[in-house]
Amino acid sequence: MTSKSTRGSEWRKWDLHIHTPASDGTGTPEEIVNTAIARGLSVIAITDHHATDYIDKVRNAAQGKDLTVISGIEFRSEYGSKSVHFIAYFPDEYNGMKLTSQTLYELILCKLKLSKAEIILKGKEKNPALDDDKAFKDGIFLLQVDMKNACDLIHSLGGIISVHNGNKDNGLDAEVK
C-alpha cells in the first residue's frame, strides 16, 4: 500500500479556545489571525461566551492564509456553584446550510434564550446604569443554559461539545461531584 502523503505524520498546533471583543477577548480579526500565524498555529476556533459576532470576521481575515478557523461558542451551564463551561464546535456547513455567524446566532443562541437583547437585559438587571455594550459584557456571565437542551440543539446542527476544564476553579472536576 502506498501512502498519499509524502511528508509522513506531522504535529500541528491548534488553539480551540479563542475569545474576541464579542465577549471578553481583544484584537481585530486581522490581529487575531496574524497572532495565530505568528505563534505557528494551523487551526483556531472562535469560541466567544454566548456570542457569534466575530466568527465570520475572523474567517474572512484568514482567507488566503494558512490558517483554518472553526466556528464555536462557549456556554455557561447550570451545573456547579460557579457554572461549568462547555464549548460547542460547528462544521462550516450542515445538510447544505452554511453555518455562518448569523445562522448560529439565530438557530443556537436565540433558541437558547441568549439573544443580544436578553443578555443586555440580564446585565441591566444587575446594574441599570450600564450602557448596552457594558450590560452585554456583564450579562454573558450572568446567564446559563440547560446543558442537555443546549447539547441536543448543538448536535442537531452537526456540532460537537467539549467540556471546558483545566485548572479553573469552575472546571468539571471541581463543580460536578
PECOR-V353579 format. One record per residue. N is the residue number from 0. RES is the residue in one small letter. PSI is psi as a letter, one per 40 degrees, with the letter a starting at -180 (999 if undefined). BURIAL is I if it has 24 or more other C-alpha atoms within 12 Angstrom, else O. Layout:
N|RES|PSI|BURIAL  N|RES|PSI|BURIAL
This chain:
0|m|h|O  1|t|h|O  2|s|i|O  3|k|d|O  4|s|h|O  5|t|e|O  6|r|e|O  7|g|a|O  8|s|i|O  9|e|i|O  10|w|h|O  11|r|i|O  12|k|h|O  13|w|i|O  14|d|h|I  15|l|f|I  16|h|g|I  17|i|h|I  18|h|i|I  19|t|a|I  20|p|e|I  21|a|d|I  22|s|b|I  23|d|f|I  24|g|a|O  25|t|i|O  26|g|i|O  27|t|i|O  28|p|d|I  29|e|d|O  30|e|d|O  31|i|d|I  32|v|d|I  33|n|d|O  34|t|d|O  35|a|d|I  36|i|d|I  37|a|d|O  38|r|e|O  39|g|f|O  40|l|i|I  41|s|e|I  42|v|h|I  43|i|i|I  44|a|h|I  45|i|h|I  46|t|f|I  47|d|i|I  48|h|h|I  49|h|f|I  50|a|i|I  51|t|e|I  52|d|d|I  53|y|e|I  54|i|d|I  55|d|d|I  56|k|d|I  57|v|d|I  58|r|d|I  59|n|d|O  60|a|d|I  61|a|e|I  62|q|h|O  63|g|e|O  64|k|i|O  65|d|g|O  66|l|h|I  67|t|h|I  68|v|h|I  69|i|h|I  70|s|h|I  71|g|i|I  72|i|h|I  73|e|h|I  74|f|i|I  75|r|h|I  76|s|i|I  77|e|e|I  78|y|i|I  79|g|i|O  80|s|d|O  81|k|e|O  82|s|h|I  83|v|h|I  84|h|i|I  85|f|i|I  86|i|h|I  87|a|h|I  88|y|h|I  89|f|i|I  90|p|i|I  91|d|d|I  92|e|i|O  93|y|h|O  94|n|f|O  95|g|e|O  96|m|h|O  97|k|h|O  98|l|g|I  99|t|i|I  100|s|d|I  101|q|d|O  102|t|d|I  103|l|d|I  104|y|d|I  105|e|d|O  106|l|e|I  107|i|c|I  108|l|d|I  109|c|d|O  110|k|d|O  111|l|e|I  112|k|f|I  113|l|f|I  114|s|i|I  115|k|d|I  116|a|d|O  117|e|d|I  118|i|d|I  119|i|d|I  120|l|d|I  121|k|d|I  122|g|d|I  123|k|d|I  124|e|d|O  125|k|d|O  126|n|g|O  127|p|e|O  128|a|e|O  129|l|i|O  130|d|i|O  131|d|d|O  132|d|d|O  133|k|d|I  134|a|d|I  135|f|d|I  136|k|d|I  137|d|d|I  138|g|d|I  139|i|d|I  140|f|e|I  141|l|e|I  142|l|i|I  143|q|i|I  144|v|i|I  145|d|h|O  146|m|d|I  147|k|d|O  148|n|d|O  149|a|d|I  150|c|d|I  151|d|d|O  152|l|d|I  153|i|d|I  154|h|d|O  155|s|e|O  156|l|e|I  157|g|e|I  158|g|i|I  159|i|i|I  160|i|i|I  161|s|h|I  162|v|h|I  163|h|h|I  164|n|a|O  165|g|a|O  166|n|e|O  167|k|i|O  168|d|e|O  169|n|f|I  170|g|i|I  171|l|d|I  172|d|d|O  173|a|d|O  174|e|d|O  175|v|h|O  176|k|999|O
